């Protein structure tokens, strides 16, 4: 649970936030199988207000939507085709928060180009973001979800720099 405030003059809200790499839904045996993991993963969202997820495939988005009816999800894959491949969605309680705006950018030299990949990254990498308002307090805030490259230190450093630069622009003030 995190306490969040935008400035000393504003009200505070308590948020239960988590980040979770749910592992992509590959056709693998035993404990790695999505069908054998998904019920335990769904149970882990009890009491969570907002979650940033990693390695989420379109099939898993469908399953999350079916199993977690009190939530909404911001999703777009990291590939050129928005519904093919992994994404880093944001899951949020739809009765508590209004989604004001959302989007995706690529961790590359051309962040606005879908599927772009630079900095020696092993895979296309993205950041999904949402601007939310808590309905009760009217407090607005941003959530960013990402999954940095597992191979390239250069990609991790440049990706982190891009996220911070983007955050400074989007959430200025």
N, C-alpha and C positions, 0 to 999 in steps of 0.2 A: 504494500500500500504506500502510495506517495502522496504527500501534501503538495499542492501546486498553487502558486499565486503568480500573477503577472507583474504586480508591483506592490509595494508596501500598503498602498491605499485601497487595493482591491480585496474583495472577499477571497477566501481560500476554499478549495474543494479537495476532497479526498478521492483519489483514483486508485483503483487496483489495476495495474498495468503489467503486462508480461510480454516477453519476446520468446518465440518458440520456433525452432527449426523442426518442422514436423516430418521432414525427410520425404522426398518425392515418392510418388506411388509407382514403384517399379514392380514388375512381375518377379518377385523374389520369394524364396521359401521362408517358412516359419516366422520368426519374430520380425523379419524385415518386410513381410507382406503388409500392404496397406490394410487389407481386410482384417488382419489379425491385430493391427495397431490402432485402428481408427476409433473404436469405442473408448479405449483408455485416453486417447487424445481428446475426444469430445468431453469426457468427464473433467479434464483438467481446466476447462474454461469456467467451471462453477465459481461464481463470485468475481470474475474478471470483468472489468469495464471495457478495456481496450487491449488488443493484442496485435503486435507486429509479428507476422509469420514469415518463414523462409522455406524455400524449396516446394512451393505449393503448385500443383498441377491443376488444370481445369477440372478434372474428375474430382479432385479433392475439394475444390471450391463448391461444386455441386453437393458433395456429401456434407460439407460444413453448413451450407445453406439449409439442407434438409434436417440435419440433426440439431442445429442451434437456431431455433426459430426466433429467439429474442434478439438476434444479432443481424447486422448488415455487414457487407464486406466490400472493400474497395480492391479491385483486382484488375491487373493487366499483366500479361506475360512479358518476359524480357526479350522476346524475339520480335521480328518484324510483324508477324501475325499475332495480334493481341491475345488470341485464345489458343496458342500452341506453345507448350513449354512451361518452364517454371516462372513463378512470380513471387513477389514479396508483399502480399496483401496486408491490409489493416482490417481487423475485425472489431466491431464496436457495438455496444448496446444501443439499439435504435430508439428505445423509449427514453433513454437518458440524454442522448446527444443528437444535435442536428448537424448534419454534414453540410458545411457552407461551400466548400470547394475541395477539389482533389485533383491529383495528376500523377504522372510518372516522368522521370527523366533518367537518361542513361548515364552511367559512370564512364564517360569517355570525353574526348575532345569536342564531340558534337552531341551534347546531352539531349538535344531536341530531336535527334534522328533515331527512330525506332530501329533496334537491332545493332546500333553502333557499338564498336568494341575497339579500344585503343589501350595503351599503357601495358602491353604484354599480358593482358588478362586472358586466362584460360577460357573463360566464358563471358558472354554478354552479362553485364551487371546493371541493375537498376535501383532506383529509390522510388518507392510509392509514398505519397504524402497526402495528408488530409488536414483541412482546417475545420475545426469543430467548435460548437458552442454547447456548453452544458445548459440544458433547457431551464433548469431551476434557477441557477445563479446568473445566467447570461454571460458567463466567463467564456472567452474565446481562446483557443490554443491550437497549436499544430502538433501533429504526430508524423514522424518520418520512419519508414521501415526499409531496411536494406540488408544485403547479404554480400559482404566484401569477398573479393576473389581469394581463392584458397591456394593459389600458386604464386602470383606476382606481388611482391612487396611494393613495387612501383604502382601497380593498380590500386592496392589498398591505400597507399599514401595519397595519390591523386584523387581517388574516389572520395576519401574522407575530406580532403580539402574542398572538393566541389560541393559536397553536401553542406559543409559549414558555410561556404560562400553563398550558396543558394538560400540557406536558412536565414542568413543575415539580411539578404535582400527581401525575401518573402515576409519575414516576421519583424521587419524594421519597426522599432518603436513598441 
